[in-house]
Every structure is written in C-alpha cells, then in structure tokens.
C-alpha cells in the first residue's frame, strides 16, 4: 500500500516525521538484534517503491519485514499494510508525535518506535 494524504499539511508533516522515524526504526532493530538469537540483514527493494526490507533468520526460519511499513506504522494512525490490497489509502498523521509548535516530540517518537519494533520481535516464530 502506498500512503496518500488528505492535504498538503499532512504531506508536510509526513515529510518531517519520516526520516527521524526511519532512523529510530533502524536503531531499535539493531538494539533488538543485539538481544536476539535472530540474525538480521537488509536488502534493497524496488517495489512498491524503493526502500529496504529486513530479513530475519534463525536456523532455517526466515521472516521479511518491510522497513517503510514499520515507518508508516510509526508515523500514521491505524496504519495496517495489506498484502492483498495494492490500492493507495489515505493515511492520518499521528499528531501525538509532534509538540504544540509542530516540531517532533522525540520522546514520543522513540517510545512508539520501540513498541512497534519490540512487537515484531515478540511475534517471531519460536525456535
């Protein structure tokens, strides 16, 4: 799914949030990998748009995680990627990640990112 925005303000807010969300997602993945038996590697992907996916492996098990989907999950409210649905969907910015002046609330961004990345690792198949 490719996110679309209701208006220019939402697009601008997404632009403000996406790079910091990407950095926090990658850093939190690294922290989880340091405590996990799973090994992680990144692969470049081109579809549905350029980005990266995380390939988690443990023995013969493998799980792929799209990094942009994790970033979208951090930045947008109720973001749920659908593998069967290629349609664009209008997304809603998680305004709780911004302070009253419109700047990033770094603590809330970190807290939400940690929670989302921890869920990925908590839901990995048991070896």
ROFITOR-530858 format. One record per residue: residue in one letter; x, z negated, y negated of N, C-alpha, C, O in turn. Coordinates in nm, 2 decimals. Layout:
! ROFITOR-530858
aa:n_X:n_Z:n_Y:ca_X:ca_Z:ca_Y:c_X:c_Z:c_Y:o_X:o_Z:o_Y
a:X:Z:Y:X:Z:Y:X:Z:Y:X:Z:Y $
...
***
This chain:
! ROFITOR-530858
aa:n_X:n_Z:n_Y:ca_X:ca_Z:ca_Y:c_X:c_Z:c_Y:o_X:o_Z:o_Y
x:0.08:0.00:0.12:0.00:0.00:0.00:0.09:0.00:-0.12:0.19:-0.08:-0.13 $
x:0.05:0.08:-0.22:0.12:0.09:-0.34:0.03:0.02:-0.45:-0.08:0.06:-0.46 $
x:0.09:-0.08:-0.51:0.00:-0.15:-0.61:-0.02:-0.07:-0.74:0.06:0.01:-0.78 $
x:-0.14:-0.08:-0.79:-0.18:-0.02:-0.92:-0.23:-0.13:-1.01:-0.26:-0.24:-0.96 $
x:-0.22:-0.11:-1.14:-0.25:-0.21:-1.23:-0.38:-0.18:-1.32:-0.40:-0.06:-1.34 $
x:-0.45:-0.28:-1.36:-0.57:-0.26:-1.44:-0.54:-0.21:-1.57:-0.62:-0.13:-1.63 $
x:-0.43:-0.25:-1.63:-0.40:-0.21:-1.76:-0.24:-0.22:-1.79:-0.17:-0.26:-1.70 $
x:-0.20:-0.18:-1.91:-0.06:-0.18:-1.94:0.00:-0.32:-1.95:0.11:-0.33:-1.91 $
x:-0.08:-0.42:-1.99:-0.03:-0.56:-1.99:0.01:-0.60:-1.85:0.11:-0.66:-1.83 $
x:-0.08:-0.57:-1.75:-0.05:-0.61:-1.62:0.08:-0.54:-1.57:0.16:-0.60:-1.50 $
x:0.10:-0.42:-1.60:0.21:-0.34:-1.56:0.34:-0.40:-1.62:0.44:-0.42:-1.56 $
x:0.33:-0.44:-1.75:0.45:-0.50:-1.82:0.48:-0.64:-1.76:0.60:-0.67:-1.74 $
x:0.38:-0.72:-1.72:0.40:-0.85:-1.66:0.47:-0.83:-1.52:0.56:-0.90:-1.48 $
x:0.42:-0.73:-1.45:0.48:-0.70:-1.32:0.63:-0.66:-1.34:0.71:-0.70:-1.26 $
x:0.66:-0.58:-1.44:0.80:-0.54:-1.47:0.88:-0.66:-1.49:1.00:-0.67:-1.45 $
x:0.83:-0.76:-1.56:0.90:-0.88:-1.60:0.93:-0.96:-1.47:1.03:-1.02:-1.46 $
x:0.83:-0.97:-1.38:0.84:-1.05:-1.26:0.92:-0.99:-1.14:0.98:-1.07:-1.07 $
x:0.91:-0.86:-1.13:0.96:-0.80:-1.00:1.11:-0.82:-0.97:1.15:-0.86:-0.86 $
x:1.20:-0.80:-1.07:1.34:-0.82:-1.05:1.37:-0.97:-1.01:1.44:-0.99:-0.92 $
x:1.33:-1.06:-1.09:1.35:-1.20:-1.05:1.29:-1.24:-0.92:1.35:-1.32:-0.84 $
x:1.18:-1.19:-0.89:1.11:-1.21:-0.76:1.20:-1.16:-0.65:1.22:-1.22:-0.54 $
x:1.25:-1.03:-0.66:1.34:-0.97:-0.56:1.46:-1.06:-0.54:1.50:-1.08:-0.42 $
x:1.53:-1.10:-0.65:1.65:-1.19:-0.64:1.62:-1.32:-0.56:1.69:-1.36:-0.48 $
x:1.50:-1.38:-0.60:1.47:-1.51:-0.53:1.43:-1.49:-0.39:1.46:-1.57:-0.30 $
x:1.36:-1.37:-0.36:1.33:-1.35:-0.22:1.46:-1.33:-0.13:1.47:-1.39:-0.03 $
x:1.55:-1.25:-0.18:1.67:-1.22:-0.10:1.75:-1.35:-0.09:1.81:-1.38:0.02 $
x:1.76:-1.43:-0.19:1.83:-1.56:-0.19:1.77:-1.66:-0.09:1.84:-1.72:-0.01 $
x:1.64:-1.66:-0.09:1.57:-1.75:0.00:1.58:-1.70:0.15:1.58:-1.79:0.24 $
x:1.58:-1.57:0.17:1.60:-1.52:0.30:1.74:-1.56:0.35:1.75:-1.61:0.46 $
x:1.84:-1.55:0.26:1.98:-1.60:0.30:1.98:-1.74:0.34:2.04:-1.78:0.44 $
x:1.91:-1.83:0.27:1.91:-1.97:0.30:1.84:-2.00:0.43:1.88:-2.08:0.51 $
x:1.73:-1.92:0.46:1.66:-1.94:0.59:1.75:-1.89:0.70:1.75:-1.95:0.81 $
x:1.82:-1.78:0.68:1.91:-1.73:0.79:2.02:-1.82:0.82:2.06:-1.83:0.93 $
x:2.07:-1.90:0.72:2.17:-1.99:0.74:2.13:-2.11:0.83:2.21:-2.17:0.90 $
x:2.00:-2.13:0.84:1.94:-2.24:0.92:1.88:-2.19:1.05:1.82:-2.27:1.12 $
x:1.88:-2.06:1.07:1.81:-2.00:1.18:1.90:-1.94:1.28:2.01:-1.91:1.26 $
x:1.84:-1.93:1.40:1.92:-1.86:1.51:1.90:-1.71:1.50:1.97:-1.63:1.56 $
x:1.81:-1.66:1.42:1.78:-1.52:1.39:1.89:-1.46:1.31:1.95:-1.53:1.22 $
x:1.93:-1.34:1.33:2.02:-1.26:1.25:1.95:-1.16:1.17:1.85:-1.11:1.21 $
x:1.99:-1.14:1.05:1.92:-1.05:0.96:2.02:-0.94:0.90:2.13:-0.97:0.86 $
x:1.96:-0.82:0.90:2.03:-0.71:0.83:1.93:-0.64:0.75:1.81:-0.64:0.77 $
x:1.98:-0.57:0.64:1.89:-0.50:0.55:1.91:-0.35:0.58:2.02:-0.30:0.61 $
x:1.80:-0.28:0.58:1.80:-0.13:0.59:1.73:-0.07:0.48:1.63:-0.12:0.43 $
x:1.79:0.04:0.42:1.72:0.11:0.32:1.61:0.19:0.38:1.62:0.25:0.49 $
x:1.50:0.19:0.31:1.38:0.27:0.35:1.34:0.36:0.23:1.37:0.33:0.11 $
x:1.27:0.47:0.26:1.22:0.56:0.15:1.07:0.56:0.14:1.02:0.61:0.04 $
x:1.00:0.51:0.24:0.85:0.52:0.24:0.79:0.38:0.25:0.85:0.30:0.32 $
x:0.69:0.35:0.18:0.61:0.44:0.10:0.68:0.47:-0.04:0.64:0.56:-0.11 $
x:0.79:0.39:-0.07:0.87:0.42:-0.18:1.01:0.35:-0.16:1.01:0.26:-0.07 $
x:1.11:0.39:-0.22:1.25:0.34:-0.19:1.25:0.19:-0.20:1.19:0.13:-0.29 $
x:1.33:0.13:-0.11:1.34:-0.02:-0.11:1.42:-0.06:0.02:1.50:0.02:0.07 $
x:1.40:-0.18:0.06:1.47:-0.23:0.17:1.37:-0.30:0.27:1.27:-0.35:0.23 $
x:1.41:-0.31:0.39:1.34:-0.39:0.49:1.44:-0.48:0.55:1.56:-0.44:0.57 $
x:1.40:-0.60:0.59:1.48:-0.69:0.66:1.46:-0.68:0.81:1.34:-0.68:0.85 $
x:1.56:-0.66:0.89:1.55:-0.65:1.03:1.60:-0.78:1.09:1.72:-0.81:1.08 $
x:1.51:-0.86:1.14:1.55:-0.99:1.20:1.56:-0.97:1.35:1.47:-0.92:1.41 $
x:1.67:-1.02:1.41:1.69:-1.00:1.56:1.73:-1.13:1.62:1.81:-1.21:1.56 $
x:1.68:-1.15:1.74:1.72:-1.27:1.82:1.71:-1.22:1.96:1.61:-1.19:2.02 $
x:1.83:-1.21:2.03:1.84:-1.16:2.16:1.77:-1.02:2.16:1.82:-0.93:2.09 $
x:1.67:-1.00:2.24:1.61:-0.86:2.25:1.49:-0.85:2.16:1.43:-0.75:2.15 $
x:1.46:-0.96:2.08:1.34:-0.95:1.99:1.39:-0.90:1.86:1.50:-0.92:1.81 $
x:1.29:-0.83:1.79:1.32:-0.77:1.66:1.19:-0.78:1.58:1.08:-0.75:1.63 $
x:1.21:-0.81:1.45:1.09:-0.82:1.36:1.14:-0.75:1.23:1.25:-0.78:1.18 $
x:1.06:-0.66:1.17:1.09:-0.59:1.05:1.00:-0.65:0.94:0.88:-0.67:0.96 $
x:1.06:-0.68:0.82:0.99:-0.73:0.71:1.02:-0.64:0.59:1.14:-0.63:0.55 $
x:0.92:-0.59:0.52:0.94:-0.51:0.40:0.96:-0.60:0.28:0.88:-0.69:0.25 $
x:1.08:-0.59:0.22:1.11:-0.67:0.11:1.02:-0.66:-0.01:0.98:-0.76:-0.08 $
x:0.98:-0.53:-0.04:0.88:-0.51:-0.15:0.75:-0.58:-0.12:0.69:-0.64:-0.22 $
x:0.71:-0.58:0.00:0.58:-0.65:0.03:0.60:-0.80:0.00:0.50:-0.87:-0.05 $
x:0.71:-0.86:0.03:0.74:-1.00:0.00:0.73:-1.02:-0.15:0.68:-1.12:-0.20 $
x:0.80:-0.93:-0.22:0.80:-0.94:-0.37:0.66:-0.93:-0.43:0.62:-1.01:-0.52 $
x:0.58:-0.84:-0.37:0.44:-0.82:-0.42:0.36:-0.95:-0.39:0.28:-0.99:-0.47 $
x:0.39:-1.00:-0.27:0.31:-1.13:-0.23:0.35:-1.24:-0.33:0.26:-1.32:-0.36 $
x:0.47:-1.24:-0.38:0.51:-1.34:-0.48:0.44:-1.32:-0.61:0.39:-1.41:-0.67 $
x:0.45:-1.19:-0.66:0.41:-1.16:-0.80:0.26:-1.15:-0.82:0.21:-1.17:-0.93 $
x:0.18:-1.11:-0.71:0.04:-1.08:-0.72:-0.04:-1.19:-0.65:0.00:-1.25:-0.56 $
x:-0.17:-1.21:-0.70:-0.26:-1.30:-0.64:-0.32:-1.23:-0.52:-0.36:-1.11:-0.52 $
x:-0.34:-1.30:-0.41:-0.41:-1.25:-0.29:-0.36:-1.11:-0.24:-0.44:-1.03:-0.20 $
x:-0.23:-1.09:-0.25:-0.18:-0.96:-0.20:-0.17:-0.97:-0.05:-0.11:-1.06:0.01 $
x:-0.23:-0.87:0.01:-0.22:-0.86:0.16:-0.20:-0.71:0.19:-0.28:-0.63:0.18 $
x:-0.07:-0.69:0.24:-0.05:-0.55:0.28:-0.12:-0.51:0.40:-0.15:-0.59:0.49 $
x:-0.16:-0.39:0.41:-0.24:-0.34:0.52:-0.16:-0.22:0.58:-0.14:-0.12:0.51 $
x:-0.12:-0.23:0.71:-0.05:-0.12:0.77:-0.14:0.00:0.79:-0.09:0.12:0.79 $
x:-0.27:-0.02:0.81:-0.36:0.09:0.83:-0.42:0.16:0.70:-0.48:0.27:0.71 $
x:-0.40:0.10:0.59:-0.46:0.14:0.47:-0.35:0.19:0.37:-0.28:0.11:0.31 $
x:-0.34:0.32:0.35:-0.24:0.38:0.26:-0.29:0.39:0.12:-0.22:0.44:0.03 $
x:-0.42:0.35:0.10:-0.47:0.36:-0.04:-0.40:0.27:-0.13:-0.36:0.16:-0.10 $
x:-0.40:0.31:-0.26:-0.35:0.22:-0.37:-0.46:0.12:-0.40:-0.58:0.15:-0.39 $
x:-0.42:0.00:-0.43:-0.51:-0.11:-0.46:-0.47:-0.17:-0.59:-0.36:-0.19:-0.62 $
x:-0.57:-0.20:-0.67:-0.55:-0.27:-0.80:-0.51:-0.41:-0.77:-0.58:-0.48:-0.69 $
x:-0.40:-0.46:-0.82:-0.35:-0.59:-0.80:-0.37:-0.68:-0.92:-0.38:-0.63:-1.03 $
x:-0.36:-0.81:-0.90:-0.38:-0.90:-1.01:-0.25:-0.99:-1.02:-0.21:-1.04:-0.92 $
x:-0.19:-0.99:-1.14:-0.07:-1.06:-1.16:-0.09:-1.21:-1.14:-0.20:-1.26:-1.18 $
x:0.00:-1.28:-1.08:-0.01:-1.43:-1.06:0.04:-1.49:-1.19:0.16:-1.51:-1.21 $
x:-0.05:-1.51:-1.29:-0.01:-1.57:-1.42:0.04:-1.71:-1.41:0.10:-1.75:-1.51 $
x:0.02:-1.78:-1.30:0.08:-1.91:-1.29:0.24:-1.91:-1.29:0.30:-2.01:-1.31 $
x:0.29:-1.79:-1.27:0.44:-1.77:-1.27:0.49:-1.75:-1.41:0.62:-1.73:-1.42 $
x:0.41:-1.76:-1.51:0.45:-1.74:-1.64:0.41:-1.86:-1.73:0.30:-1.92:-1.70 $
x:0.49:-1.89:-1.83:0.45:-2.01:-1.91:0.36:-1.96:-2.02:0.32:-1.84:-2.03 $
x:0.33:-2.05:-2.11:0.23:-2.02:-2.22:0.29:-1.91:-2.32:0.21:-1.85:-2.39 $
x:0.42:-1.89:-2.32:0.47:-1.79:-2.41:0.49:-1.65:-2.34:0.53:-1.56:-2.40 $
x:0.45:-1.64:-2.21:0.46:-1.52:-2.14:0.60:-1.50:-2.07:0.62:-1.39:-2.02 $
x:0.68:-1.60:-2.08:0.81:-1.59:-2.01:0.79:-1.65:-1.86:0.70:-1.71:-1.83 $
x:0.89:-1.61:-1.78:0.88:-1.66:-1.64:0.90:-1.81:-1.63:0.99:-1.87:-1.69 $
x:0.82:-1.87:-1.55:0.83:-2.01:-1.51:0.91:-2.01:-1.39:0.86:-1.99:-1.28 $
x:1.04:-2.03:-1.41:1.14:-2.02:-1.30:1.11:-2.12:-1.18:1.13:-2.08:-1.07 $
x:1.07:-2.24:-1.21:1.04:-2.33:-1.10:0.92:-2.29:-1.02:0.93:-2.29:-0.89 $
x:0.82:-2.24:-1.08:0.70:-2.20:-1.00:0.74:-2.07:-0.92:0.69:-2.05:-0.81 $
x:0.81:-1.98:-0.98:0.86:-1.86:-0.91:0.94:-1.90:-0.79:0.91:-1.85:-0.68 $
x:1.03:-2.00:-0.80:1.11:-2.04:-0.69:1.03:-2.11:-0.58:1.04:-2.08:-0.46 $
x:0.94:-2.19:-0.62:0.85:-2.27:-0.53:0.76:-2.17:-0.45:0.75:-2.18:-0.33 $
x:0.70:-2.07:-0.51:0.62:-1.98:-0.44:0.70:-1.89:-0.35:0.66:-1.86:-0.24 $
x:0.82:-1.85:-0.40:0.90:-1.76:-0.31:0.95:-1.84:-0.19:0.95:-1.79:-0.08 $
x:0.99:-1.96:-0.21:1.03:-2.05:-0.09:0.92:-2.06:0.01:0.95:-2.04:0.13 $
x:0.80:-2.08:-0.03:0.69:-2.10:0.06:0.66:-1.97:0.14:0.64:-1.97:0.26 $
x:0.67:-1.86:0.07:0.64:-1.73:0.13:0.75:-1.69:0.24:0.72:-1.65:0.35 $
x:0.87:-1.71:0.20:0.98:-1.68:0.29:0.98:-1.78:0.41:1.01:-1.74:0.52 $
x:0.96:-1.91:0.38:0.95:-2.00:0.49:0.84:-1.97:0.59:0.86:-1.98:0.71 $
x:0.73:-1.92:0.54:0.62:-1.87:0.63:0.67:-1.76:0.72:0.63:-1.76:0.84 $
x:0.74:-1.67:0.67:0.79:-1.56:0.75:0.87:-1.61:0.87:0.85:-1.57:0.98 $
x:0.96:-1.70:0.84:1.05:-1.76:0.94:0.97:-1.85:1.04:1.00:-1.86:1.16 $
x:0.88:-1.92:0.99:0.79:-2.01:1.07:0.71:-1.93:1.17:0.67:-1.98:1.27 $
x:0.67:-1.81:1.13:0.59:-1.73:1.22:0.66:-1.63:1.31:0.60:-1.55:1.37 $
x:0.79:-1.64:1.31:0.87:-1.56:1.40:0.84:-1.60:1.55:0.81:-1.72:1.57 $
x:0.85:-1.51:1.64:0.83:-1.54:1.78:0.92:-1.65:1.83:1.04:-1.65:1.79 $
x:0.88:-1.73:1.91:0.96:-1.84:1.97:1.05:-1.78:2.08:1.00:-1.70:2.16 $
x:1.18:-1.81:2.08:1.27:-1.75:2.18:1.25:-1.81:2.31:1.32:-1.77:2.41 $
***
